[in-house]
Amino acid sequence: MHPRTLLRTVPIGVLTTGVAALAAVLLGAGPAAANVPVAQVSTDPYTDAQAQHQTEVEPDTFASGSTIVAAFQVGRVSGGGASNIGWARSGDGGATWTNGFLPGITTNAGGTYLQVSDASVAFDARHNVWLISTLGINGSAVNVLTSRSLDGGLTWSNPVTTATGSLDKNWIVCDNTTTSPFYGNCYTEYDITNSGDSIRMKTSTDGGATWGAALAPGGTHTGLGGQPVVLPNGHVLVPYLSLSDTIRSFRSTNGGASWNSTVQVSTISHHTVAGGLREETLPSAEVDAAGTVYVTWSDCRFRSGCPRNDIVLSKSTSETTWAAPTRVPIDATGSTVDHFVPGIGVDPSTSGTSARIGLTYYFYPNSSCTAATCQLSAGYISSTNGGTSWSGATQIAGPMNLSWIPNTSQGRMFGDYISTSVRPGGNAYPVIPIGTAPTGSTFHLGMSVPTGGLAVTGGTNTAAPGLTAPAPNGTSRTVRPTAR
């Protein structure tokens, strides 16, 4: 094990930032009260010339017991990837946090890769190991790596190589159900960019130390952004964004020995957001205690003419069938708000009509804006009945100008994905990028967490009847072939 670098312990109540929201998202029924203090839990320490500093983007989180671990890009490089991957960890249920940066990946931390990207976090309960999956980038060679922690996320090893090639959009998950026949299996998903974004899966049975053969699902399986989830019976479902611009899913029923053909979850109708912001309809997926899978993405089907997006939710009705998407009622369909890049969390101890959901997302209050005028904010909403009804929406942070976040070859970027983790019976913890105005060419965009988390209260807000098919004037898009 290698010692973490720049370790800091952050009392969660100390770093309340001035960008915490003082007003709520305007709902159709009126504004909801909000005053959300947040604490910054990490800052980009690097100075290498290739990157835009100080920037941290694209977080994933995972919670197990009283431990929460987040991982994210640090020092975003315009052409792809970042100077390193940072991590933030709480061992007391979100009260205090430590942070550091992964060793042995990039040249900034003793490794050989020029950049690194696409962090994803998992915990393997059987082997008591925390895992962070990443992409190590050296030009056209982009490998999937796995960093391991054997002490609860406090120190991290140099990475093991999981897969090699020209790869993208990796994601990792482990089977933590003690009664599952595949308890302790971990699964990594990724796509091969120079093979038409063909999807592959790999399985580990030893806590991520070694990985098996790369296997493809049956039938058509080109796409990106897959997020595997493990059901209590040990079966694995992998929702992803297909290159035909639909959400699809495939599964394994034998511990990753083989993967079945893909099935359609839903079509997509999506409004391209303003301001040249980098965003995509990548799904965010979670599973409840009974094995129901919840998938969210941004979609304009409920707004006539597709002028802006809602966050929509589809739930599995079996391992191969899905209910029609429903609109998350953040505001009225006649509002000017555009919503995108959701990160859903589900309390893993709840299910069905008692499933507790926390959903974080970003939004523009007014979708008709330009790169100079768009105002980027982060919001949150919750449900205690599996998404049948919802609380009022709360603004976590913002507004931020787009010039406050780093630029990439595909537009300004705070992340292709974000994440929310809900502790059993407790609060939701999104670790998200929040920024203030740059100083010259130096940004001030770091990872922050709401103090004490966000309550999962639920409420009585339901989506009013609306369109049930893609809007007739919905935009036609080409899914980005690479999204590092």
C-alpha positions in Angstrom: 0.0 0.0 0.0 1.2 3.5 -0.8 0.6 6.5 1.5 -2.0 9.0 0.3 -0.8 12.4 -0.7 -1.9 15.7 0.7 -4.2 14.2 3.3 -6.4 16.6 5.0 -9.2 16.1 7.6 -12.0 18.5 7.0 -14.6 19.2 9.7 -17.8 19.4 7.7 -19.2 22.5 9.3 -16.1 24.6 8.8 -15.9 25.2 5.1 -19.4 26.5 4.4 -19.1 28.1 1.0 -20.6 31.3 -0.2 -22.0 29.6 -3.3 -24.5 27.6 -1.2 -28.0 28.3 -2.4 -30.1 30.8 -0.6 -33.2 30.3 -2.8 -35.1 27.3 -4.1 -35.8 26.1 -7.6 -39.1 27.6 -8.7 -41.7 24.9 -8.8 -45.1 25.0 -10.5 -46.6 25.2 -7.0 -44.3 27.9 -5.8 -40.7 28.0 -4.4 -39.5 25.5 -1.8 -37.4 26.8 1.1 -33.7 26.1 0.8 -30.5 27.2 2.6 -28.0 24.5 2.0 -24.5 24.9 3.6 -21.8 23.0 1.8 -18.2 22.2 2.6 -15.4 21.9 0.1 -13.7 18.6 0.6 -11.0 18.7 -2.1 -8.9 21.2 -4.1 -6.7 20.7 -7.1 -3.1 21.0 -5.9 -1.3 20.4 -9.2 0.5 22.9 -11.5 1.4 20.9 -14.6 1.1 23.0 -17.7 -1.2 20.6 -19.6 -4.2 21.2 -17.4 -6.6 23.9 -16.3 -6.1 24.5 -12.6 -7.7 24.6 -10.0 -10.4 22.3 -11.3 -12.1 19.1 -10.1 -14.9 17.5 -12.2 -16.9 14.3 -12.8 -17.5 12.7 -9.4 -18.7 9.3 -8.4 -19.6 8.2 -4.8 -20.3 5.0 -2.9 -21.5 4.5 0.7 -21.1 1.4 2.8 -22.0 1.5 6.5 -20.6 4.7 7.9 -18.0 5.1 5.1 -18.6 7.2 2.0 -15.9 7.5 -0.7 -15.9 9.9 -3.7 -13.5 10.0 -6.6 -13.2 12.6 -9.3 -10.9 14.2 -12.0 -8.4 16.7 -10.7 -6.8 19.3 -13.1 -8.9 18.9 -16.2 -7.1 18.7 -19.5 -8.9 20.2 -22.4 -8.2 17.4 -24.8 -9.2 14.6 -22.4 -8.6 13.4 -18.9 -6.9 15.1 -16.0 -3.7 15.5 -14.0 -4.8 12.9 -11.5 -7.8 11.3 -9.7 -8.7 12.7 -6.3 -10.6 11.0 -3.6 -12.6 12.2 -0.5 -13.6 9.9 2.3 -15.8 10.1 5.3 -15.6 7.3 8.0 -18.2 8.8 10.3 -21.3 9.0 8.1 -20.4 12.3 6.5 -19.5 14.3 9.6 -15.8 14.8 8.7 -13.8 14.1 5.6 -10.2 13.3 4.5 -8.9 13.5 1.0 -6.0 12.8 -1.2 -4.9 11.7 -4.7 -4.3 8.3 -6.2 -0.7 7.2 -6.5 1.0 5.5 -9.4 -1.3 6.5 -12.3 -0.1 9.8 -13.8 3.4 11.2 -13.9 2.2 13.7 -11.3 2.0 10.9 -8.7 4.7 8.4 -9.7 3.0 6.8 -12.6 3.5 6.6 -16.3 0.3 7.9 -17.8 0.0 11.4 -19.1 -3.7 11.8 -18.1 -6.4 9.9 -16.2 -10.1 10.1 -16.4 -13.6 8.6 -15.6 -13.4 7.6 -11.9 -15.9 5.1 -10.5 -16.1 3.8 -6.9 -17.2 0.4 -5.5 -16.8 -1.5 -2.3 -16.3 -5.3 -2.1 -17.7 -6.4 1.3 -16.5 -10.0 1.0 -12.9 -9.0 0.6 -13.2 -5.8 2.6 -11.6 -3.7 -0.2 -12.6 -0.3 -1.7 -12.0 0.1 -5.5 -11.7 3.0 -7.8 -11.8 2.3 -11.5 -10.1 4.8 -13.9 -8.9 5.3 -17.4 -5.1 5.7 -17.8 -4.4 7.8 -21.0 -1.2 7.8 -23.1 -2.3 9.2 -26.5 -4.5 6.6 -28.3 -3.7 4.0 -25.7 -6.4 4.2 -23.0 -6.4 1.4 -20.4 -8.9 0.6 -17.6 -7.2 0.6 -14.2 -8.3 -0.4 -10.7 -6.9 1.2 -7.5 -7.5 -0.7 -4.3 -7.7 0.3 -0.6 -7.6 -2.3 2.2 -8.0 0.1 5.0 -11.4 1.7 4.4 -10.4 4.2 1.7 -7.6 5.8 3.7 -4.7 4.7 1.6 -4.6 3.4 -2.0 -2.4 1.1 -3.9 -0.8 1.6 -7.3 -3.3 0.5 -9.9 -3.7 -2.9 -11.4 -4.4 -3.0 -15.1 -7.9 -4.3 -15.7 -8.1 -4.0 -19.5 -6.0 -2.5 -22.3 -6.8 -0.9 -25.6 -8.5 2.3 -26.7 -11.2 2.3 -24.0 -13.8 4.6 -22.6 -16.5 5.2 -19.9 -15.6 2.5 -17.4 -17.8 1.7 -14.4 -17.3 -0.7 -11.5 -19.7 -2.5 -9.0 -19.5 -5.4 -6.6 -21.9 -8.0 -5.3 -22.3 -7.4 -1.6 -25.3 -9.6 -0.8 -24.1 -12.4 1.4 -26.8 -14.8 0.2 -25.9 -14.3 -3.5 -24.2 -17.2 -5.2 -21.7 -14.7 -6.5 -21.1 -12.8 -3.3 -17.7 -11.0 -3.7 -17.7 -10.8 -7.5 -16.9 -7.4 -8.9 -17.7 -6.3 -12.4 -16.2 -3.6 -14.7 -17.9 -2.3 -17.8 -16.3 -0.2 -20.6 -16.5 0.4 -24.3 -13.9 0.0 -27.1 -13.7 3.3 -29.0 -11.9 2.0 -32.0 -14.4 -0.9 -32.3 -17.5 1.2 -32.7 -17.9 1.6 -28.9 -18.5 -2.1 -28.5 -19.2 -2.8 -24.9 -17.2 -5.3 -22.8 -17.5 -6.7 -19.2 -14.8 -8.1 -17.0 -15.2 -10.0 -13.7 -13.0 -10.2 -10.6 -13.4 -12.8 -7.8 -10.4 -11.6 -5.7 -11.3 -8.0 -4.7 -10.1 -6.4 -7.9 -6.6 -7.8 -7.8 -7.0 -9.7 -11.1 -9.6 -9.7 -13.8 -11.0 -12.3 -16.1 -11.7 -12.3 -19.9 -13.3 -9.5 -21.7 -16.8 -10.6 -22.7 -19.4 -8.9 -24.8 -23.2 -9.0 -24.4 -25.2 -10.8 -27.1 -26.7 -8.9 -30.1 -26.2 -5.2 -30.7 -24.2 -3.6 -27.9 -22.5 -0.4 -29.1 -22.8 2.5 -26.7 -21.2 4.1 -23.7 -21.9 5.1 -20.1 -23.1 1.7 -18.8 -23.7 1.6 -15.1 -23.9 -2.0 -13.9 -26.0 -2.8 -10.8 -26.1 -6.1 -8.8 -29.5 -7.5 -7.8 -29.9 -9.3 -4.4 -30.1 -12.7 -6.3 -26.6 -12.0 -7.8 -27.8 -11.1 -11.3 -26.2 -8.1 -12.9 -28.1 -5.5 -15.0 -26.2 -2.9 -17.1 -28.2 0.1 -18.4 -26.3 2.1 -21.0 -26.7 4.8 -23.7 -26.7 3.1 -27.1 -25.3 4.7 -30.3 -28.8 4.6 -31.7 -29.7 7.1 -29.0 -31.8 4.9 -26.8 -31.3 3.6 -23.3 -30.7 -0.2 -23.4 -29.8 -2.8 -20.8 -28.3 -6.3 -20.7 -27.7 -8.8 -17.9 -25.7 -11.7 -16.6 -27.4 -14.5 -14.5 -24.2 -16.5 -13.9 -21.8 -14.3 -12.1 -20.4 -12.7 -15.3 -19.6 -16.0 -17.0 -21.7 -14.8 -19.9 -23.8 -11.7 -20.8 -27.3 -11.9 -22.4 -28.5 -9.8 -25.4 -29.5 -6.2 -24.8 -33.1 -5.0 -24.4 -34.5 -1.5 -24.9 -35.3 0.4 -21.7 -36.6 3.5 -23.6 -36.3 5.8 -26.5 -34.8 9.2 -25.8 -36.0 12.7 -26.8 -33.4 15.2 -25.8 -32.9 19.0 -26.0 -29.3 20.0 -26.6 -28.6 22.4 -23.7 -27.5 25.9 -24.4 -24.1 27.6 -24.0 -22.0 24.8 -25.6 -22.0 22.9 -22.3 -20.7 19.4 -22.5 -23.6 17.1 -21.5 -25.1 13.8 -22.7 -28.0 11.6 -21.9 -25.9 9.1 -20.0 -28.0 7.1 -17.6 -27.6 7.1 -13.8 -28.7 3.7 -12.3 -29.3 2.3 -8.9 -31.0 -0.8 -7.4 -33.2 -1.3 -4.3 -33.3 -4.1 -1.8 -35.9 -6.0 -3.8 -34.0 -5.9 -7.0 -35.9 -3.1 -8.8 -33.5 -1.0 -10.9 -34.0 2.7 -11.2 -32.6 4.6 -14.3 -32.7 8.3 -14.8 -31.6 10.6 -17.7 -32.5 14.0 -19.1 -35.4 14.0 -21.6 -37.7 16.5 -23.2 -40.6 14.2 -24.1 -43.0 15.8 -21.6 -42.5 19.3 -23.1 -44.3 20.0 -26.3 -41.8 20.8 -29.0 -38.8 19.7 -26.9 -37.7 23.2 -25.8 -35.9 21.9 -22.6 -35.4 18.8 -20.6 -36.8 17.2 -17.5 -35.2 14.4 -15.5 -37.1 11.2 -16.2 -37.2 7.9 -14.3 -37.7 4.4 -15.6 -38.0 1.4 -13.3 -37.5 -2.3 -14.2 -40.6 -4.5 -14.1 -38.5 -7.6 -14.5 -34.9 -8.2 -15.3 -35.7 -7.7 -19.0 -38.7 -5.3 -19.1 -39.0 -1.7 -18.1 -41.9 0.7 -17.2 -42.4 3.8 -19.4 -40.4 6.8 -18.1 -42.1 9.2 -15.7 -41.2 12.8 -15.2 -39.6 13.8 -12.0 -41.7 16.9 -11.0 -39.0 19.4 -10.2 -41.0 22.1 -11.8 -44.0 22.6 -14.1 -43.7 21.6 -17.8 -44.3 25.2 -18.7 -41.3 26.4 -16.8 -38.1 27.8 -18.5 -35.8 25.4 -16.5 -33.6 23.0 -18.3 -32.5 19.9 -16.3 -29.6 17.6 -17.1 -26.8 15.2 -15.8 -28.8 13.5 -13.0 -27.2 11.3 -10.3 -29.6 9.0 -8.5 -29.2 7.4 -5.2 -31.4 4.7 -3.6 -31.4 3.6 0.1 -30.2 0.0 -0.3 -32.2 -1.1 2.7 -35.5 0.0 1.2 -37.6 -1.2 -1.7 -40.9 -0.9 -3.7 -43.4 1.6 -2.4 -41.1 2.5 0.5 -37.9 3.0 -1.6 -36.1 6.1 -0.5 -34.5 8.1 -3.4 -32.2 11.1 -3.5 -31.7 12.7 -6.9 -29.1 15.4 -7.6 -28.9 17.2 -11.0 -27.7 20.4 -12.7 -30.0 22.9 -14.3 -30.3 26.3 -16.1 -33.1 28.4 -14.6 -33.7 29.8 -18.1 -32.9 27.4 -21.0 -32.8 30.3 -23.5 -29.3 31.5 -22.7 -25.9 31.8 -24.3 -22.4 30.8 -23.3 -22.1 34.3 -21.8 -25.4 34.4 -20.0 -26.2 30.8 -18.9 -26.5 30.3 -15.2 -25.5 26.8 -14.0 -26.9 25.5 -10.7 -27.2 22.2 -8.8 -30.5 20.9 -7.4 -31.8 18.0 -5.3 -35.2 16.3 -4.9 -36.2 13.2 -3.0 -38.9 10.5 -2.8 -39.9 8.0 -0.1 -42.3 5.9 -2.1 -40.2 4.7 -5.1 -40.7 7.8 -7.2 -44.5 7.9 -7.0 -44.3 11.4 -5.5 -41.5 13.7 -4.6 -40.5 16.5 -2.3 -40.1 20.1 -3.4 -36.8 20.8 -5.2 -33.9 22.4 -3.3 -31.1 24.4 -4.9 -27.8 23.1 -3.6 -25.4 25.6 -5.3 -25.2 28.2 -8.0 -25.7 30.2 -10.1 -22.3 29.7 -11.7 -21.2 31.2 -15.0 -20.0 28.7 -17.6 -16.7 30.6 -17.7 -16.1 29.3 -14.1 -15.8 25.7 -15.3 -13.0 24.2 -17.4 -13.2 24.0 -21.2 -12.8 20.8 -23.2 -12.7 19.9 -26.9 -16.4 19.1 -26.5 -17.5 22.2 -24.5 -17.4 23.5 -21.0 -17.5 20.6 -18.5 -18.4 19.9 -14.9 -18.7 16.2 -15.6 -20.4 13.7 -18.0 -21.9 12.2 -14.8 -22.4 13.0 -11.1 -23.5 10.7 -8.3 -25.6 10.5 -5.1 -25.3 8.0 -2.3 -28.1 7.4 0.2 -27.1 5.9 3.5 -29.5 3.2 4.9 -32.1 5.1 6.9 -30.1 8.3 6.6 -29.4 11.2 4.4 -28.3 11.6 0.8 -24.7 12.6 0.0 -23.9 14.1 -3.4 -20.2 15.1 -3.7 -20.4 17.6 -6.6 -18.3 20.3 -8.3 -19.1 23.8 -7.1 -17.2 26.9 -8.3 -16.6 30.6 -7.9 -15.2 33.1 -10.4 -11.7 32.4 -11.7 -8.7 34.5 -10.8 -7.1 35.2 -14.2 -6.6 31.8 -15.8 -6.9 29.9 -12.5 -10.3 28.4 -11.8 -11.8 27.8 -8.4 -13.8 24.6 -8.9 -13.6 22.0 -6.2 -15.6 19.1 -4.8 -18.1 20.0 -2.1 -20.7 18.1 -0.1 -23.8 19.4 1.7 -23.2 19.7 5.4 -24.5 16.6 7.1 -26.1 15.4 3.8 -29.5 16.1 2.4 -32.7 14.7 4.0 -34.7 12.2 2.1 -38.1 13.6 3.0 -40.3 12.8 0.0 -43.5 14.7 -0.5 -46.7 14.9 -2.4 -45.5 16.5 -5.7 -46.5 14.4 -8.7 -46.0 14.9 -12.4 -49.1 16.4 -14.1 -50.3 14.4 -17.1 -48.3 15.2 -20.2 -46.9 13.8 -23.3 -46.3 10.1 -23.2 -44.3 9.8 -26.4 -41.2 11.7 -27.6 -42.0 15.3 -28.5 -42.8 15.6 -32.2 -40.1 18.2 -32.7 -37.5 16.5 -30.5 -33.9 16.9 -31.6 -32.0 14.3 -33.5 -28.4 13.8 -32.2 -25.4 11.7 -32.7 -24.1 10.2 -29.5 -20.5 11.3 -28.9 -18.2 8.4 -29.9 -15.7 9.1 -27.1 -16.4 10.9 -23.9 -13.2 10.8 -21.8 
